[in-house]
Amino acid sequence: MIKALCKNCHQWTNRVGLETDRCEHCNELLDEHRISYRKVKHKIKEKSESESLLFVREEDSEKTRKVKRFLVYARVLFFILLFLVSAIIFLSHG
């Protein structure tokens, strides 16, 4: 157990270290800013994913979905191959 100062009632309280820890005196969240930060970060991630050209949407046709899935796999394969070629070049000149 760790002692923490509650920002609401300004009393010391025991805590475990989780985001959901609450003050023993006023029942206020001790790390409310961590929870709100995580929610904002999650919303930004969802927005950027939905704006991506390769994001598969419900309104996409079946052909478009297949092409997008293929391009996602092709992109991953490209970076794997790029890494392997770079490693081979690096090791051969070492």
C-alpha positions as a Markdown table, in Angstrom:
| # | Residue | x | y | z |
|---|---|---|---|---|
| 1 | Met | 0.0 | 0.0 | 0.0 |
| 2 | Ile | 1.1 | 3.5 | -0.9 |
| 3 | Lys | 0.0 | 6.7 | 0.8 |
| 4 | Ala | -1.4 | 9.4 | -1.6 |
| 5 | Leu | -2.7 | 12.9 | -1.0 |
| 6 | Cys | -6.3 | 13.3 | -2.2 |
| 7 | Lys | -6.7 | 16.4 | -4.4 |
| 8 | Asn | -10.3 | 16.8 | -3.4 |
| 9 | Cys | -10.3 | 16.6 | 0.4 |
| 10 | His | -6.5 | 17.0 | 1.0 |
| 11 | Gln | -6.2 | 14.0 | 3.3 |
| 12 | Trp | -3.8 | 11.2 | 3.1 |
| 13 | Thr | -5.2 | 7.9 | 1.9 |
| 14 | Asn | -4.0 | 4.4 | 1.1 |
| 15 | Arg | -3.8 | 3.3 | -2.5 |
| 16 | Val | -2.8 | 0.3 | -4.5 |
| 17 | Gly | -1.5 | 2.1 | -7.6 |
| 18 | Leu | -4.4 | 1.5 | -10.0 |
| 19 | Glu | -6.3 | 4.2 | -12.0 |
| 20 | Thr | -9.5 | 3.3 | -10.2 |
| 21 | Asp | -8.1 | 3.9 | -6.7 |
| 22 | Arg | -10.4 | 6.1 | -4.6 |
| 23 | Cys | -10.0 | 8.2 | -1.6 |
| 24 | Glu | -11.0 | 6.5 | 1.7 |
| 25 | His | -12.6 | 9.7 | 3.0 |
| 26 | Cys | -14.4 | 11.4 | 0.1 |
| 27 | Asn | -14.5 | 8.4 | -2.4 |
| 28 | Glu | -13.0 | 10.7 | -5.2 |
| 29 | Leu | -10.8 | 9.1 | -7.9 |
| 30 | Leu | -7.2 | 9.7 | -7.1 |
| 31 | Asp | -6.0 | 9.5 | -10.7 |
| 32 | Glu | -8.9 | 11.0 | -12.6 |
| 33 | His | -6.5 | 12.7 | -15.0 |
| 34 | Arg | -5.0 | 9.4 | -16.1 |
| 35 | Ile | -8.4 | 8.0 | -17.0 |
| 36 | Ser | -9.5 | 11.2 | -18.9 |
| 37 | Tyr | -6.1 | 11.2 | -20.7 |
| 38 | Arg | -6.6 | 7.6 | -21.8 |
| 39 | Lys | -10.1 | 8.3 | -23.0 |
| 40 | Val | -8.8 | 11.3 | -25.1 |
| 41 | Lys | -6.0 | 9.2 | -26.5 |
| 42 | His | -8.4 | 6.4 | -27.4 |
| 43 | Lys | -10.7 | 8.9 | -29.3 |
| 44 | Ile | -7.8 | 10.3 | -31.2 |
| 45 | Lys | -6.6 | 6.8 | -32.2 |
| 46 | Glu | -10.2 | 5.9 | -33.3 |
| 47 | Lys | -10.5 | 9.1 | -35.4 |
| 48 | Ser | -7.1 | 8.6 | -37.1 |
| 49 | Glu | -7.9 | 4.9 | -37.9 |
| 50 | Ser | -11.3 | 5.8 | -39.4 |
| 51 | Glu | -9.7 | 8.5 | -41.6 |
| 52 | Ser | -7.1 | 6.0 | -42.9 |
| 53 | Leu | -7.5 | 5.0 | -46.5 |
| 54 | Leu | -7.1 | 1.4 | -45.6 |
| 55 | Phe | -9.7 | 1.4 | -42.9 |
| 56 | Val | -12.4 | -1.1 | -43.8 |
| 57 | Arg | -15.8 | 0.5 | -43.5 |
| 58 | Glu | -19.2 | -1.1 | -43.5 |
| 59 | Glu | -20.3 | 0.8 | -46.5 |
| 60 | Asp | -17.3 | -0.5 | -48.6 |
| 61 | Ser | -18.1 | -3.0 | -51.3 |
| 62 | Glu | -16.8 | -6.6 | -50.9 |
| 63 | Lys | -14.2 | -6.0 | -53.6 |
| 64 | Thr | -13.0 | -2.8 | -51.9 |
| 65 | Arg | -12.8 | -4.7 | -48.6 |
| 66 | Lys | -10.7 | -7.4 | -50.2 |
| 67 | Val | -8.4 | -4.9 | -51.8 |
| 68 | Lys | -7.9 | -3.0 | -48.6 |
| 69 | Arg | -7.1 | -6.2 | -46.6 |
| 70 | Phe | -4.7 | -7.2 | -49.3 |
| 71 | Leu | -2.9 | -3.8 | -49.2 |
| 72 | Val | -2.6 | -4.0 | -45.4 |
| 73 | Tyr | -0.9 | -7.4 | -45.6 |
| 74 | Ala | 1.2 | -6.2 | -48.6 |
| 75 | Arg | 2.4 | -3.3 | -46.5 |
| 76 | Val | 3.4 | -5.5 | -43.6 |
| 77 | Leu | 5.2 | -7.9 | -46.0 |
| 78 | Phe | 7.0 | -5.0 | -47.6 |
| 79 | Phe | 8.4 | -3.8 | -44.3 |
| 80 | Ile | 9.4 | -7.3 | -43.3 |
| 81 | Leu | 11.2 | -7.8 | -46.7 |
| 82 | Leu | 12.8 | -4.3 | -46.4 |
| 83 | Phe | 14.1 | -5.3 | -42.9 |
| 84 | Leu | 15.5 | -8.6 | -44.1 |
| 85 | Val | 17.3 | -7.0 | -47.1 |
| 86 | Ser | 18.7 | -4.3 | -44.9 |
| 87 | Ala | 19.9 | -6.9 | -42.4 |
| 88 | Ile | 21.5 | -9.0 | -45.1 |
| 89 | Ile | 23.3 | -5.9 | -46.6 |
| 90 | Phe | 24.5 | -4.8 | -43.2 |
| 91 | Leu | 25.8 | -8.3 | -42.2 |
| 92 | Ser | 27.5 | -8.8 | -45.6 |
| 93 | His | 29.5 | -5.6 | -45.2 |
| 94 | Gly | 30.3 | -6.1 | -41.6 |
